[in-house]
């Protein structure tokens, strides 16, 4: 549920402040449009989150299991999609699995709880393997852009549009079409097995939506990594993702922690993602060069 404050729209988020240092928390609040609800003071909120983190229970690393034969036809359909062939099959050895949600390590410290609620509302109330599988592997689509002059503008509620910076050339009868491709980003639930842990590599909001609807497991594409650095997380700048606090930690930050006492509810300004393409035609003249003659 969004809130309006001073004429601006805010959305409910949850931050894993208990897994961050005080300096990191200060930086987040100083550089982002974040508000604590109910007049809560940041130092008190941070200390509460740190205390809650210290009291968190144990952690049992989970394992992935293959999907059932009944789901193989659905998996085969996903395997035939161009996005799977280009973004997954061509880049790694992936398999379709089921994994306990409670065992998944969190790949970020912030989630949009309103978005989780919106996603959860699209799921059936009861466990439905076919519906849950389709939910984990959506067929992406983007809204039609507007064209104004030499500018094309796309908008989206999430950073889910991929625009190729390299144009394609297509020959026509009269010359060439110069094409810039815009498409939905790959957005499958993906997990990585690394260091004896299972990390949710993509799909935090989807998995939390499944959990909100009573699911204890999620379907995902899984791959194996040799080291945590391959996850692409900001290990060098965010202490939460350093190996001692993450892959090697007795109690790492988990996806489930976003709805637990270690998370702090906050309000963040509602935003839209805008993608703008500009075309420019420029004709210039340059002096022709005379190539030197070959030595006789």
C-alpha positions, 0 to 999 in steps of 0.5 A: 500500500503506497503512502502520500507524504507532502504530495509525493508517493512512497512505497513500503520497503524493507531493509536488512539494516541489521546486516550492515554497518552503521556507516553503510546505513548512514550512507543509504539514508543520506543518498536515497529518498528514504523515510522511517515510518511513524517518526522512528529515529534512525539510530534506534531503528538500527540498534533494534535491527542489530539486536534482532540479528544477534538473536536470530536462530540457526541456519541449515544450508539447503539443497536443490532437488530436480523437478518432477517428471510432470513438470518436464514439458513446462521446462522444455517449453522454457528451454525453447525460448530465445531468451533461455538459449541466449542468456542461460544455455549459452552462458552456463550449465543450468538445470531446473530445480526446486529449492527450500525458500528458507535456505536461500541467501539474500543477494540484496539488502532492500526489497519493495514490499508493495511489489511483493504484495502485487506479485503475490496477488497474482498467485493462486491461494493453494499450491499449484505446481504448474502455476508456480512454475510459470510464475518463476519463469515468466515470458517477458513483455515490455510496454510500447514506447512513445516516439517524439521527434528523434527520441524514443522513450520507454518507461517501466516500474522496474529495471527490466528493459534491456536495450542493446547499445550496438545497432543491427544492420538489415539490408533492404532493397534500397539500402539498410535498416539500422535497428536498435533492439529493446526487449525484456530482461531475462527475469527467471528465478535463478539460484547459484550453488557456491561454497556449500550454500544456495544463493538466490541469484535473481528473483527476490520479489518473486520468491517473497511473493511465493512465501507470502502465499504459503509456499515453502519452496520455489522453482528455479534454474540453478548453476554452480559457481566456484567462488562467491565473487562470481555472483557479482555482488558488491563484496568490496563495498558492502560488508554484508556480502564479504565472505566472512559475513556471507558464504562463510557465516554461521548465520548469513542474511537470508531471503526470509529475513526480509519479513523477520525482525532483522528487517526495518520497514521504511518508506521510499519514493515511488519511481519509474525507470525511463529509457531514452534512445536518441538518434542523430544523423550527422554528415561531415566531410573529411580530406581524402588520403592519397596512399603512397605508391609501393616502392619499385 
